[in-house]
Amino acid sequence: MELPGGLLANGQLHRDFSFKPLTGQLERIISDSGFALHSLAEQVTVILSHALHRVAGHKADEQSVRSLSSGDRQFLILQLQGLIDPSPQWLTSNCQACDEAIQFQIYPANMPVKPAGESFPQTSLTLSIGQVILRVPTGADEERMASTHNEKSALEMLLGRIISGNDPAFDISSLNNEDIDLIDNTLDEMCPQAANSASIECPYCSHQQSVAIDHYAWITRKTRQLDEDIHTLATHYHWSEPDILALPKNRRQRYLQLIEHSLGRYRADDFIQGVAG
């Protein structure tokens, strides 16, 4: 599989990536990531560094995941979500016209993705402060920006990180509105990005509307399913939690199906014996 952007190494863009086999250990890391980390950007870095086997020609680690563009990281999170649960995801939104609740479904791994532009991952730009080099934001930028809650400060911090000029003393705060618009348009053209909205029609009033989609919501969604799976397997097979978490997900699900099948058979036998008695 290929990233929509990639990493530049020795003048060549590398787009390959592969995931490790999905196990309960990874699911545990995902479910617990929000407790020990301070920002969503850090969660994404930790999750992807554990989930990926290789990325852009190298063994995946936190440093390589931080170096990925924001668009590539978002794309990988969608692919991982689809790997963990390939079934359609049902979402709910209130109609913008009649306020009725609308349900619709998406397949995260199949969301449309805009590939990186020809100048990815950086390009030369002429601004009011002179000639500069503009690069795409990365995971490292996201983590750094998460340290400030002031929108203006966060923007200035980001611009200071992704823009480099011939004059080391150039002042980011001196950028005018035309500069900001040019930077924004250039980044939009250069950066890969998954679709972050869906066009739906209200079944009640037929109003066509665009609904925003949070591609990271599933990471923070609380679920007890993994704990319930562990409890069921430990109860019936007397395996330890580390042994259960080490199982590939498809094998864990197969054992759970066998348990359900056995319980169903036992209940049927009990019912038949009860009727016969």
Contacts in CASP RR format, 6 or more apart in sequence:
PFRMAT RR
TARGET T0000
AUTHOR 0000-0000-0000
METHOD contacts of the structure
MODEL  1
MELPGGLLANGQLHRDFSFKPLTGQLERIISDSGFALHSLAEQVTVILSH
ALHRVAGHKADEQSVRSLSSGDRQFLILQLQGLIDPSPQWLTSNCQACDE
AIQFQIYPANMPVKPAGESFPQTSLTLSIGQVILRVPTGADEERMASTHN
EKSALEMLLGRIISGNDPAFDISSLNNEDIDLIDNTLDEMCPQAANSASI
ECPYCSHQQSVAIDHYAWITRKTRQLDEDIHTLATHYHWSEPDILALPKN
RRQRYLQLIEHSLGRYRADDFIQGVAG
1 16 0 8 1.000
1 17 0 8 1.000
1 18 0 8 1.000
1 79 0 8 1.000
2 15 0 8 1.000
2 16 0 8 1.000
2 17 0 8 1.000
3 15 0 8 1.000
3 16 0 8 1.000
3 17 0 8 1.000
3 55 0 8 1.000
3 56 0 8 1.000
3 68 0 8 1.000
3 72 0 8 1.000
3 75 0 8 1.000
3 76 0 8 1.000
3 192 0 8 1.000
4 15 0 8 1.000
4 71 0 8 1.000
4 72 0 8 1.000
4 75 0 8 1.000
4 113 0 8 1.000
4 114 0 8 1.000
4 115 0 8 1.000
4 116 0 8 1.000
4 192 0 8 1.000
4 193 0 8 1.000
5 13 0 8 1.000
5 15 0 8 1.000
5 69 0 8 1.000
5 71 0 8 1.000
5 72 0 8 1.000
5 115 0 8 1.000
5 116 0 8 1.000
5 120 0 8 1.000
5 121 0 8 1.000
5 192 0 8 1.000
6 13 0 8 1.000
6 14 0 8 1.000
6 15 0 8 1.000
6 56 0 8 1.000
6 68 0 8 1.000
6 69 0 8 1.000
6 72 0 8 1.000
6 116 0 8 1.000
6 120 0 8 1.000
6 121 0 8 1.000
7 13 0 8 1.000
7 14 0 8 1.000
7 55 0 8 1.000
7 56 0 8 1.000
7 64 0 8 1.000
7 67 0 8 1.000
7 68 0 8 1.000
7 121 0 8 1.000
8 14 0 8 1.000
8 121 0 8 1.000
9 56 0 8 1.000
9 57 0 8 1.000
13 120 0 8 1.000
13 121 0 8 1.000
14 56 0 8 1.000
14 57 0 8 1.000
15 56 0 8 1.000
16 54 0 8 1.000
16 55 0 8 1.000
16 56 0 8 1.000
16 57 0 8 1.000
17 52 0 8 1.000
17 54 0 8 1.000
17 55 0 8 1.000
17 56 0 8 1.000
17 60 0 8 1.000
17 76 0 8 1.000
18 52 0 8 1.000
18 53 0 8 1.000
18 54 0 8 1.000
18 55 0 8 1.000
19 51 0 8 1.000
19 52 0 8 1.000
19 53 0 8 1.000
19 79 0 8 1.000
19 80 0 8 1.000
19 83 0 8 1.000
20 26 0 8 1.000
20 50 0 8 1.000
20 51 0 8 1.000
20 52 0 8 1.000
20 53 0 8 1.000
21 248 0 8 1.000
22 83 0 8 1.000
22 84 0 8 1.000
22 248 0 8 1.000
22 249 0 8 1.000
22 250 0 8 1.000
23 245 0 8 1.000
23 246 0 8 1.000
23 247 0 8 1.000
23 248 0 8 1.000
23 249 0 8 1.000
24 226 0 8 1.000
24 244 0 8 1.000
24 245 0 8 1.000
24 246 0 8 1.000
24 247 0 8 1.000
24 249 0 8 1.000
24 252 0 8 1.000
25 245 0 8 1.000
25 246 0 8 1.000
26 47 0 8 1.000
26 50 0 8 1.000
26 51 0 8 1.000
27 84 0 8 1.000
27 226 0 8 1.000
27 245 0 8 1.000
27 249 0 8 1.000
28 226 0 8 1.000
28 245 0 8 1.000
29 46 0 8 1.000
29 47 0 8 1.000
29 50 0 8 1.000
30 47 0 8 1.000
30 84 0 8 1.000
30 219 0 8 1.000
31 223 0 8 1.000
31 226 0 8 1.000
33 43 0 8 1.000
33 46 0 8 1.000
33 47 0 8 1.000
33 219 0 8 1.000
34 43 0 8 1.000
34 219 0 8 1.000
34 220 0 8 1.000
37 43 0 8 1.000
37 46 0 8 1.000
38 146 0 8 1.000
39 142 0 8 1.000
39 143 0 8 1.000
39 146 0 8 1.000
39 147 0 8 1.000
40 146 0 8 1.000
40 216 0 8 1.000
40 219 0 8 1.000
40 220 0 8 1.000
41 139 0 8 1.000
41 142 0 8 1.000
41 143 0 8 1.000
41 145 0 8 1.000
41 146 0 8 1.000
42 143 0 8 1.000
42 146 0 8 1.000
43 219 0 8 1.000
43 220 0 8 1.000
44 65 0 8 1.000
44 73 0 8 1.000
44 77 0 8 1.000
44 139 0 8 1.000
44 142 0 8 1.000
44 216 0 8 1.000
44 219 0 8 1.000
45 62 0 8 1.000
45 65 0 8 1.000
45 66 0 8 1.000
45 139 0 8 1.000
45 143 0 8 1.000
46 62 0 8 1.000
47 77 0 8 1.000
47 80 0 8 1.000
47 219 0 8 1.000
48 60 0 8 1.000
48 65 0 8 1.000
48 68 0 8 1.000
48 73 0 8 1.000
48 76 0 8 1.000
48 77 0 8 1.000
48 80 0 8 1.000
49 60 0 8 1.000
49 61 0 8 1.000
49 62 0 8 1.000
49 64 0 8 1.000
49 65 0 8 1.000
51 76 0 8 1.000
51 80 0 8 1.000
52 60 0 8 1.000
52 65 0 8 1.000
52 76 0 8 1.000
53 59 0 8 1.000
53 60 0 8 1.000
54 60 0 8 1.000
55 64 0 8 1.000
55 65 0 8 1.000
55 68 0 8 1.000
56 64 0 8 1.000
56 68 0 8 1.000
58 64 0 8 1.000
65 73 0 8 1.000
65 139 0 8 1.000
66 138 0 8 1.000
66 139 0 8 1.000
66 140 0 8 1.000
66 143 0 8 1.000
67 138 0 8 1.000
67 139 0 8 1.000
67 140 0 8 1.000
68 76 0 8 1.000
68 138 0 8 1.000
68 139 0 8 1.000
69 116 0 8 1.000
69 120 0 8 1.000
69 121 0 8 1.000
69 136 0 8 1.000
69 137 0 8 1.000
69 138 0 8 1.000
69 139 0 8 1.000
69 191 0 8 1.000
69 192 0 8 1.000
70 136 0 8 1.000
70 137 0 8 1.000
70 138 0 8 1.000
70 139 0 8 1.000
70 141 0 8 1.000
70 142 0 8 1.000
70 191 0 8 1.000
71 191 0 8 1.000
71 192 0 8 1.000
71 193 0 8 1.000
71 194 0 8 1.000
72 192 0 8 1.000
73 139 0 8 1.000
73 142 0 8 1.000
74 193 0 8 1.000
74 194 0 8 1.000
74 215 0 8 1.000
75 113 0 8 1.000
75 192 0 8 1.000
75 194 0 8 1.000
77 215 0 8 1.000
77 216 0 8 1.000
77 219 0 8 1.000
78 108 0 8 1.000
78 109 0 8 1.000
78 111 0 8 1.000
78 194 0 8 1.000
78 215 0 8 1.000
79 108 0 8 1.000
79 109 0 8 1.000
81 89 0 8 1.000
81 108 0 8 1.000
81 109 0 8 1.000
81 215 0 8 1.000
81 218 0 8 1.000
82 107 0 8 1.000
82 108 0 8 1.000
82 109 0 8 1.000
83 109 0 8 1.000
84 249 0 8 1.000
86 107 0 8 1.000
86 109 0 8 1.000
88 105 0 8 1.000
88 106 0 8 1.000
88 107 0 8 1.000
89 105 0 8 1.000
89 106 0 8 1.000
89 107 0 8 1.000
89 108 0 8 1.000
89 218 0 8 1.000
90 103 0 8 1.000
90 104 0 8 1.000
90 105 0 8 1.000
91 103 0 8 1.000
91 104 0 8 1.000
91 105 0 8 1.000
91 106 0 8 1.000
91 198 0 8 1.000
91 211 0 8 1.000
91 213 0 8 1.000
92 101 0 8 1.000
92 102 0 8 1.000
92 103 0 8 1.000
93 101 0 8 1.000
93 102 0 8 1.000
93 104 0 8 1.000
93 200 0 8 1.000
93 211 0 8 1.000
94 100 0 8 1.000
94 101 0 8 1.000
94 102 0 8 1.000
95 101 0 8 1.000
95 102 0 8 1.000
95 202 0 8 1.000
95 204 0 8 1.000
95 205 0 8 1.000
95 207 0 8 1.000
95 209 0 8 1.000
96 207 0 8 1.000
96 209 0 8 1.000
97 202 0 8 1.000
97 205 0 8 1.000
97 207 0 8 1.000
97 209 0 8 1.000
98 202 0 8 1.000
98 204 0 8 1.000
98 205 0 8 1.000
98 207 0 8 1.000
100 202 0 8 1.000
100 204 0 8 1.000
100 205 0 8 1.000
102 200 0 8 1.000
102 202 0 8 1.000
102 203 0 8 1.000
102 204 0 8 1.000
102 211 0 8 1.000
104 198 0 8 1.000
104 200 0 8 1.000
104 211 0 8 1.000
106 198 0 8 1.000
106 213 0 8 1.000
108 215 0 8 1.000
108 218 0 8 1.000
111 194 0 8 1.000
111 195 0 8 1.000
111 213 0 8 1.000
111 215 0 8 1.000
112 194 0 8 1.000
112 195 0 8 1.000
113 192 0 8 1.000
113 193 0 8 1.000
113 194 0 8 1.000
113 195 0 8 1.000
114 192 0 8 1.000
114 193 0 8 1.000
114 194 0 8 1.000
114 195 0 8 1.000
115 192 0 8 1.000
116 136 0 8 1.000
116 190 0 8 1.000
116 191 0 8 1.000
116 192 0 8 1.000
117 189 0 8 1.000
117 190 0 8 1.000
117 191 0 8 1.000
117 192 0 8 1.000
119 186 0 8 1.000
119 189 0 8 1.000
119 190 0 8 1.000
120 136 0 8 1.000
120 190 0 8 1.000
120 191 0 8 1.000
120 192 0 8 1.000
121 135 0 8 1.000
121 136 0 8 1.000
121 190 0 8 1.000
122 133 0 8 1.000
122 134 0 8 1.000
122 135 0 8 1.000
122 136 0 8 1.000
123 133 0 8 1.000
123 134 0 8 1.000
123 186 0 8 1.000
123 190 0 8 1.000
124 131 0 8 1.000
124 132 0 8 1.000
124 133 0 8 1.000
124 134 0 8 1.000
125 131 0 8 1.000
125 132 0 8 1.000
125 133 0 8 1.000
125 134 0 8 1.000
125 182 0 8 1.000
125 183 0 8 1.000
125 186 0 8 1.000
126 132 0 8 1.000
127 175 0 8 1.000
127 179 0 8 1.000
127 182 0 8 1.000
127 183 0 8 1.000
128 174 0 8 1.000
128 175 0 8 1.000
128 176 0 8 1.000
128 178 0 8 1.000
128 179 0 8 1.000
129 165 0 8 1.000
129 167 0 8 1.000
129 170 0 8 1.000
129 171 0 8 1.000
129 174 0 8 1.000
129 175 0 8 1.000
129 179 0 8 1.000
130 165 0 8 1.000
130 166 0 8 1.000
130 167 0 8 1.000
130 170 0 8 1.000
131 165 0 8 1.000
131 166 0 8 1.000
132 163 0 8 1.000
132 164 0 8 1.000
132 165 0 8 1.000
132 166 0 8 1.000
132 170 0 8 1.000
133 163 0 8 1.000
133 164 0 8 1.000
133 165 0 8 1.000
134 162 0 8 1.000
134 163 0 8 1.000
134 183 0 8 1.000
134 186 0 8 1.000
134 187 0 8 1.000
134 190 0 8 1.000
135 162 0 8 1.000
135 164 0 8 1.000
136 162 0 8 1.000
136 187 0 8 1.000
136 190 0 8 1.000
136 191 0 8 1.000
137 158 0 8 1.000
137 161 0 8 1.000
137 162 0 8 1.000
137 187 0 8 1.000
137 191 0 8 1.000
141 158 0 8 1.000
141 161 0 8 1.000
141 162 0 8 1.000
144 157 0 8 1.000
144 161 0 8 1.000
145 154 0 8 1.000
145 157 0 8 1.000
145 158 0 8 1.000
148 154 0 8 1.000
148 157 0 8 1.000
156 172 0 8 1.000
156 173 0 8 1.000
159 172 0 8 1.000
159 175 0 8 1.000
159 183 0 8 1.000
160 172 0 8 1.000
163 172 0 8 1.000
163 183 0 8 1.000
175 183 0 8 1.000
194 215 0 8 1.000
195 213 0 8 1.000
196 212 0 8 1.000
196 213 0 8 1.000
196 215 0 8 1.000
197 210 0 8 1.000
197 211 0 8 1.000
197 212 0 8 1.000
197 213 0 8 1.000
198 210 0 8 1.000
198 211 0 8 1.000
198 213 0 8 1.000
199 208 0 8 1.000
199 209 0 8 1.000
199 210 0 8 1.000
199 211 0 8 1.000
200 208 0 8 1.000
200 209 0 8 1.000
200 211 0 8 1.000
201 207 0 8 1.000
201 208 0 8 1.000
201 209 0 8 1.000
202 208 0 8 1.000
202 209 0 8 1.000
229 244 0 8 1.000
229 252 0 8 1.000
229 256 0 8 1.000
230 241 0 8 1.000
230 244 0 8 1.000
230 245 0 8 1.000
232 256 0 8 1.000
232 259 0 8 1.000
233 239 0 8 1.000
233 244 0 8 1.000
233 252 0 8 1.000
233 255 0 8 1.000
233 256 0 8 1.000
233 259 0 8 1.000
234 240 0 8 1.000
234 241 0 8 1.000
234 244 0 8 1.000
236 259 0 8 1.000
237 255 0 8 1.000
244 252 0 8 1.000
247 255 0 8 1.000
END
